[in-house]
Amino acid sequence: MIYLTRVEHFNAAHKLYNPKWTKERNEEVFGRCANEHWHGHNFELSVTVKGRPDPDTGFIYDVKKLSAIVNHHVIDKLDHRNLNLDVDFMQGKMCSIENLVTAIWAQLSPHMPDGVSLHCLKLVETPRIYVEYYGD
């Protein structure tokens, strides 16, 4: 099995805020991330797929086509957006990096071509915070 990773970038704003809690409780739990005026990140998304190389091309999948899938189904919907307000697949969810990466997986998984499957998503929020997700 061969693993291929494509890295994409997007910029987005969000806030961590539970509407069931008081402002004080949100600030206690989420700190500055509960800022009522939002905050932003320069995200880096690594999409790793797995498969067997095609005997004619040597590729498990053309990285330009993988990039097009990621951009069409994810990056175009997230880049320069407010994750809490503008992103359909994040509606009704807490906008944590953990929930975001699982939602991204759900957006990409149905669009993988035959013979190729998602292996891992790595989503970097800051140089010191990232998550990896391998599906359920």
C-alpha positions in Angstrom: 0.0 0.0 0.0 1.3 3.5 -0.9 0.3 6.6 0.9 0.2 10.0 -0.9 -0.2 13.3 0.8 -1.3 16.6 -0.6 -1.1 19.8 1.5 -3.5 22.7 1.0 -4.0 26.0 2.9 -6.9 28.1 3.9 -7.6 31.1 6.2 -10.7 31.2 8.3 -12.2 32.8 11.4 -14.3 31.2 14.1 -15.0 31.4 17.8 -15.5 28.7 20.4 -18.7 29.5 22.2 -21.4 27.3 23.7 -24.7 29.3 23.6 -26.1 27.2 26.5 -23.5 28.7 28.8 -23.0 32.2 30.2 -20.4 34.5 28.8 -18.3 33.9 31.9 -18.4 30.2 31.6 -17.5 30.4 27.9 -14.5 32.6 28.8 -13.5 30.3 31.6 -13.5 27.2 29.3 -12.4 28.7 25.9 -10.4 31.8 27.0 -9.6 34.2 24.2 -11.1 31.7 21.7 -14.5 32.8 22.9 -13.9 36.4 21.8 -17.2 37.8 20.6 -15.4 39.4 17.7 -14.0 36.1 16.4 -10.4 35.2 15.7 -8.7 33.6 12.7 -6.1 31.0 11.8 -3.9 30.1 8.8 -4.9 26.5 8.5 -2.8 23.8 6.8 -4.7 20.7 5.7 -2.8 17.5 4.8 -4.9 15.0 2.9 -3.3 11.5 2.8 -4.8 8.9 0.5 -3.8 5.3 0.0 -3.9 2.9 -2.9 -1.8 0.8 -5.3 0.2 2.5 -8.2 -1.4 2.3 -11.6 1.0 0.2 -13.8 0.7 2.8 -16.7 1.3 6.0 -14.7 3.0 4.8 -11.6 0.6 7.0 -9.6 -1.9 5.9 -7.0 -3.8 9.0 -8.1 -2.9 12.2 -10.0 -2.1 14.8 -7.3 -3.5 17.6 -9.5 -6.8 15.8 -9.5 -6.6 15.2 -5.8 -6.0 18.9 -5.3 -9.0 19.7 -7.4 -11.2 17.5 -5.3 -9.9 19.0 -2.0 -10.3 22.5 -3.3 -13.8 22.1 -4.8 -15.3 20.2 -1.8 -13.4 21.8 1.1 -11.0 24.7 0.5 -13.4 26.8 -1.6 -16.0 26.5 1.2 -13.6 27.3 4.0 -11.1 29.9 2.7 -11.7 33.4 4.0 -14.9 32.4 5.7 -16.4 32.5 9.1 -16.6 28.8 10.1 -19.5 29.4 12.5 -21.6 31.4 10.1 -20.6 30.7 6.5 -19.9 27.0 6.2 -22.9 24.8 5.6 -21.2 21.6 6.8 -20.3 23.2 10.2 -23.8 24.5 10.9 -25.0 23.5 14.4 -21.6 22.2 15.4 -19.1 23.6 17.9 -16.3 24.9 15.7 -13.4 23.1 17.3 -10.6 21.8 15.2 -11.7 18.3 16.1 -15.2 18.8 14.7 -13.8 20.6 11.7 -11.5 17.8 10.7 -14.3 15.2 11.0 -16.6 17.4 8.9 -13.8 17.8 6.2 -13.5 14.0 6.1 -17.2 13.6 5.5 -16.9 16.1 2.6 -14.0 14.3 1.0 -14.7 10.7 1.5 -17.6 10.3 -1.0 -15.4 11.8 -3.7 -12.5 9.5 -3.6 -12.0 7.7 -7.0 -12.1 3.9 -7.3 -9.0 2.2 -5.9 -8.1 5.2 -3.7 -9.3 5.9 -0.2 -8.7 8.5 2.5 -6.1 7.4 5.0 -5.6 10.4 7.2 -6.4 14.1 7.5 -4.0 16.3 9.4 -5.3 19.8 10.2 -2.9 22.3 11.6 -4.5 25.3 13.4 -1.3 26.9 14.9 2.3 25.8 14.9 1.6 24.1 18.3 -1.9 22.7 17.7 -3.0 20.1 15.2 -5.2 17.1 14.9 -5.0 13.9 12.9 -8.1 11.9 11.9 -8.2 8.4 10.4 -11.9 8.1 10.0 -14.3 6.1 12.2 
